[in-house]
Amino acid sequence: MASPTAVGGGALGAAAIGVGGAYLAGAFGGLDSSEPVRVLLSKDSTFDTEYKNTSNIGKEYGNYLVAPIGSREEEGVTKNNEAWWQWSYKRWKADSDKQNDNLSDEFKDSKKIDSAFSKSAATSDSPKALNKVCEDVYKKTKDSVIPAGSSTEDKTKLKNDLFKYCSILGELKTISEVVTETYVGANKKGADPTNSKKFMAATANNKFWEIRNKEFYAGGDGEKSKSKATGNSKFKNGLDGNPNSNVRDICAQAYESGTSDTADYPIADVERFCVL
């Protein structure tokens, strides 16, 4: 596969730590300059009451998902996420018109989605606004978007649709979904069939990696913070003596590492930092 530097790792690592503000602000503010400001699900006032169940998609991925309604103050005016949902609906509509068969049942066509945004509850047997369809998916269990088979399975389609149309991450791909990213050798972590269905591809997922790098270096005791790395692993110490190595680079090297390598790339660290 391409080297970590070739896929942007080395340059991104320097930018993330050296430039800091501009790079990291872009990660959470939307890399696409046309993407409207929005309130994330985990920051919404309803999050603690609506998403108590730890098995729910919304609870697990609330830091990346956009709140169905949302509320924020902007120059003294209370605004919601309607502009963001209008923006995302345009992307969904374009995809629905040209590649409907690639969409999951929940996002299939105009029989499921007929508009961008609604504040009202929809009836179960009628088309819904995109924000309401996403809200329904948020309340499904996590295993609804954990693929277990070929890329044509509906779990994979639903995972792809969820993060493309309902989140700030955009389209996400695991190793198994990127045909040009291969790891030769049966004993490599990235070559393992189970791992390849959950490890995020190092040669894709730019938004994901930029946000993950921010989480990694944010400090504190967050679940994706570097402070959670174990022992003297590369996640703890960095690559080639560089303590500020980009997490994307480290994950790429971890995928190349042997399944028996528990010192430099312990599987617990790989599954914490290289998996959604």
N, C-alpha and C positions, 0 to 999 in steps of 0.2 A: 504494500500500500504506500501511498504518499507519505513522506516524512512529516512529523509534526510541524516543522517550520514551514514546509510547503503548503500546508493547509491553513496557515495563518497563526500557528501556535507561538513561535518565537516572537514575531512582531507584535502579536496581541498581548503577549505577556509583558513586554516592555511598555506598551501603551497603557495597559491596565494599571500598572504600578507607577510608572514614571509620570504619565500625564494625569492619571487619576480622574479628576473631576469631570472633564469632558467625556471621557470614555465611559465612566460608570454612570453618569447621568443619562447618557444615550441608552444604556442597557435597560433602564427602568422607565425612561420617558418615551420610549418608542423609537426604534432605529429608523423607521420610515417616517420622514418628515411630515407626511400627510396623515399620519395616524393621530386621531384626536386624543386629548387627555382623558383619562378614565379612572374610576375608582375600582381597585381590585376587590375581589370577593372577601379576602381576609380582613380588609380594612372597612368593610361595610358594617353599618350599625346592626344589621340583622344576623351577622355571621355567627356569633356565639349562641344564639337561640335556634337558628335554622339549621346549623351544621354541627350538632353536638356529637353525632355518631362518627366515631373515628374510622369506620369502614367506608364512609361516603367519599366519592370523588371530590366533592367540594371541600371537605375537611382536609383531605390529603394534599390537594393541589391549589388551595385557596390563594397562595401567594402569586400564582400565575394566571388565574382565571379572572375574567372581568365580571363585576357584579351585575346581575340582571337589570337592576334599576340604578343603584348608586346615588350618592348625594355628596356634593362638595360645594364649598364657598369659593367663588371667583369674582373678585372686585365687588364684594358686597352682595353678589347675586347667587342664589342657590341653583346649582345646575345638576343634571343627572347624566347618565351614560348614553343618552339617546344618540348623540353624534357619533360615538364610537360604534354603536350597533348599526347605524346607517352605513358607516364605512365598511364594517365587516360584512354586512348584507350584500354589498356590491360585489365583494370577492366571492361570496357563496353563490350569488346569482350567475356570475360569469362561469363558475365551475359547473353549476347545475345545468346550464344550457349546453355545455359542450362535453361533459364527462359524467353524466348522471349515474352510470353504472359503477363508478368508482366510489360513490358516496355510500355511507352506511344507511340503514333503513330510517334512522332517526332524522337524517338530513337529506332524504332522497330527492324530493321534488316539491312542486307547489302544492301537492296534496298534504305535505307535512309543514311547509314553511310558506307563508304568503305575505310576510312583511318583515320589517327590520326590528320594530320596537313596540312594545305595549306595556302599559302599567296594569292592565286588567287581567284577571285570571281567565284562561282559555278553557273551553270545554274539551274533554279528552278526545272526542270524535271529530274535531274540526281542525283545519290548518291553524298554525300558531305563528306568532312573531318569532324571529330568530332568538331574541333574548329569552323567551319563554321555553323554547326548545332546549337551549343551553341550560337553563335552570333545571329542567327535568333531568338532564344528563348529570348535572352536579349532584343530584340526590340519589343516583344509582350507586351501587357498591363498586369499590375499586376494581374488583375482578372483571367488571364489564369492559375494561379497557386494557387488560393484561393479555396480550396475544398468546395463543397456544396453538401454533400451527403455521400454515402458509399465510402470505401477505394478503390473500384474498378473503380471509376470514373476516366476519363482521366486527369482531373485537378490534382488529387492526384498523379497519375502516373507521370505526367509532372513535378510536384513539386519535387517528389522524384528523378527523373532522372536529373533534372537541378542541384540540389545541390550535388548529388553523382558524376556526371561526369564533371561538369563545375565549381565547387567551391571548396574552401578549407575546407568546413564544413563537407563534406561526407554525408552519408545517414542521413536524418532527419525524426523524427517521432513526431507527435502530440499525445496528450493523447489518442485520439480516435483510434490511430493506434497501441497502445501498450496494448494488451489484459490483461497483468498482472498489469497494473496501473489503479486502479479503485478508485473512491471516492464515498463512500456510503452516501447517504443523498441527497434528492432532492434540498436542499437549499445550497449545497456547490458549490463554484465557479467552481471547477474542474468537477463536475457532470453535469453541464449545457451543453446540447448538442452543442450549438453554441460555447461555450468556449472550449470544448474538441477538436474541430476541428482546433483551432488556438493556444491554449496553448501548448508550447513545453513540451514533456514528461520529467519529472524529473528523471526517472529511465533509460533514454537513452540519446543519443545526447552529448556524452562526449566532442567532439570538439566544438560544439556549445556553451556549458556551459563554457568551459574554455575561449573561445574568448569573450563571453558576460561578463564574470567576469572581463576581462581586460578592456573592454569598460566601465564597471560600475565604476571601480576604476582608470580610466585614468586621472581623473581630467578635468578641463576645462568645456566647455559648450556643449559637444557632446550630441547628441540625446539620447544616452543610458547611459549617465553619471549619477552617483548618485546625482549630483547637481540638476537633473530634478525631483527627488522624491518630493512628496508633503507633506505638513504639518508635522506631527509627525509619519508618517507611519513607518512600519518595514523596508521599503526600505531606509528610511532616517536614522533611528536610529539603525538598526540591530536587531538580535535576542538575547534575554536574556542579553541585555546590551553590546553585542559585536558589536562595530561599523564596524568591518571588516568581518562581516558574508558573506559567499559566496552567491552570488545572486541565485545560484541554490537552496540552502537551503531555502532562503526567498520565492522563487517561489513555492517550494513544500508545504510550510506552507500556502501560499496564496491560493493554490488550495483546501486545507482542510478548509479554512475559509468560513464563511457563506456569502451568496450573500448580506446580509444586513450590513456586516462589511465594513464600509466606512472609518474607522479611521486607523486601523492597516494595512489593505490591500485594499486601494481604487482601484476600477477597472481600473482607468486611469493609475495607477502605474503598475498594473499587465499586462495590455496590452502594456505598454511601454517596460518593462524589461523581460517579460516571453514569448513574441511572437517574431517570427523572424522579 
